[in-house]
Amino acid sequence: MIRTIAIDDEPLALQLVEEYIKKTPFLNFQGTFDNPLSAMEFIDQSTVDLIFLDIKMPDLSGTEFARTLDNATKIVFTTAFDSYAIEGFKLHAVDYLLKPFEYDEFLIAAKKAKKIIDLENKVGNEIEADADFIFLKSDYKIKRINLNDITYIEGLKDYIKVYVKNDNKPILSISSMKAIEQKLSETKFMRVHRSFIVNLDSVKIIDRSRIVIGNIYIPISEQYKDKFLAFLSKNTL
């Protein structure tokens, strides 16, 4: 099932896309939002595979919002203006639906997204068992990072900072915390705060509700406290 949301500032258009999503068997409807800003927190906390995204919206346009997303989230642009088509495809959109569109057009776009997502999942599953590294886009390059070298990850608004051993500067990459969390082994990494993921092998000292890694104190928030305490209890004499 492809976890799907829709973003549009036009209520009737948003309602129509919601109906289309719900009647499509392989789409799992997750919610609708009348502006990109209200969707940001949801996307950061939840896995979203596909967004049907309007372009011309106040405050933040669909294309501007698309630039804040990582590649794991696929986009189908929905708009009444065909002048945005070239810009949409430059952002690697799966498809571009010109309003008003019928369900058959919507279904074709949804199937395109499904084909891409299924292929990426297949490739990911084939390498997942043996993968001890990830590739990160940073400074217009793609860098291979050994997972054992990562000490912790810090999330910013639209970026993550990946801190690695023997490197004074973190690796800066456009991504969400949710996206990077899905790439990491749950037995080796744990999210302890909305803004922090730690390599459990790097946890040497816990000072009250903080993890000490070198000279850095990483807070453990209430949202993730129980899971971390369970890990601590299991490994404490």
N, C-alpha and C positions, 0 to 999 in steps of 0.2 A: 504494500500500500504506500502510495506517495503522499506524504504529509504536505497539505496545500493550504495556502491562505490567499486572500485577495485584498488589494489596497486600491481604493478609488474614492474621490471626494464627491462623486455623484451617487446619491442613495439608490436610485433606480438601477443604475448600471451595476452597482455593487450587489444589489439583491439578485439581479439576473445571473451574474457570475457565480454567486453562492449556489443558486439553484442548479446551474450547470455542473458545478463541482460535485454536489451531492448526488446527482443522477449518474455520475461517471463511476463505474464499479471499482476502478483501480486508484481512484483519488480519495484520500482521507481528509475530509474537511476539518480544518483546525480553527478557523475564525476569519472575520472580516475586520478591516480597519479603514477609517475614513481619511487617514493621512499617514505618511510614512513614519513620522515621529512617534505616533502611538504604537506602531508595530515594532519599533526598535527593541524595546525591552522584552517583548514576547519572543522575538527571534533570538535574542541573546540567551534567554533562559530555556528555550525549547528548540527542538530540531524541526526545521522547515526545509523540505526538499524542493518545493516549487511555489513561486509567487506569480499570480496574475496581477500585473502592476500597471496602473494608469500612469501616464507621463505628465500631463499638464495639471499640476496641483499647486495650491498656494504654499508658501513657506519653503517647501522642499520638493523639487520635481522628481518624477520617477527615475529619470536618468541620473540625477544627482544621488538619489538614494541607492541606485543600483551599484554605484561606484564604491559604496561602503560595505557591500556584501562580498563574501568569499565565493570562490568558484563552485563550492559544493551546493550552493543554493541556485537553482535554475530559475530563469525569468521568462515569462511570456508577457510582452508589453500589450496593453489594451488602450487604444486612444482613438479620438475622432480626427486626428491630424496626421495625414500621411507624410508630412514634411519631416517627421522625426524618425522615419524608417532607417535611414542610413546610420544615424547616431545610435539607434537601438541595436543594430547588428554589430556595430563597432564594440558594443559592450557585451558581445557574445550572447545575445538573447536567443533563446530557443526558437521563438517565433514572434510575429508581430500581427496582432489582430486589429483591424480597422473597424471602429464602431459605425453603425450597429452591426453586429455579427450574429449569425445563427449558431445553433448547437453543433451542427456538423463541422463548421469551421473551428469552433472551440475544441471539439473532439480530436480533430487532426493535430492541433497544436499540443494538446495533452498527450497524445500518442507519441509525438516527437520527443517530448520531455521524458516520457517513460522509457523510450528506447535508449536515450542517453544515460539516464539514471541507472537502468538495469545493467548497461555495459560497464559503467564505472564501478558499480557494486560487485560485478563479477570479477573484474580485474583486482579490486581491493580485497576480495575474499581469497583470491588465489595467492596473494603475497602476504596476507595478514599474519599467517602462522609463523613465517620466517623473518618478518620484517623487524629489524632492530635499529631502524633509522627512519627519518622523514625528510622530505624535501620542502624547503621554505623559500618563498619568493621574497627577496630583499635586495634593495638597491639595484633594481632592474636586472637582477641575476636570480638564479635558482640554486640554492645551497643545500647540500646534503648534511644533515645533522645526526650524529649518533645519539640515540635515546639515552644511553648511559652517561653521556656528557652533559645532559641537561640537568641543572640543579633546581630551577624553578621558572615559572612563566608568570608574567604580570600582564593583565589586560588593561588596555586604555580604551578610549572611546571607540575608535575604529581600527586600532592596531593591537598587536601583542608584542611584548618584549620577551625574548627567550634568552635566559641566562645560562651560559655553558661554562664548564670547568676551564680554567687557565685562559680565560678571555675577560678582559676588564670591561669591555663594552658588550651590551646585549645585542642580539640580532633582532632588528625591527622588521615586522612583517604585517601586511594588511590581512587581518583575519579576526574572527570572533573567538571568544573563549570556548564557546560551545563547539565550534568547528575543530579547534585544535584538541579539545578534550576527547572528541570521538576518534582521533587518530592515535591516542595514547593507550597503553595497556593499563587496565584498571588495577592490576596487581602491582604495578610499579609506580603509578602516578595517582594523585588524589587532589581533587579540588577542595580547598579548605576555606575559600572565601570567594565572593563574586569576582574578585580581581586577581586571585592567585591560585595556581596549580603547582604542587610541589612533587619532586621526585622523592619517593619515600626512602630511597637509599641515602638521600642527602640530609634526612632528618636526624640530627645528632643530639640536639638539646631542645626541650620544650620548657619554656618559661611562662608559667601560668597559662594564659590563653594565646600564647604566641609561639611560633616555631622559629628557632634561631638557626640561620644558615649563614655562616661567616659573621659579618657585622650587620646583617639584615634581620629585622624582626618582622615576621609574617603573621598577621592576625588570623585567628580561627573564628569565623563568624558562627552565629547560632544556627544558621541554615545548614551548615556542613559539620557542626560540632559532633553530633551523635556518631556519624560515620567515622570520623577521625578517632574519637574516643574508643570505638569498637576495635579499630586497628591497633590502637595503643594498648588496650587491655589484653588483646590476643598475644601481644609480643612483649609484655612486661612481666618480670618475675616479682 
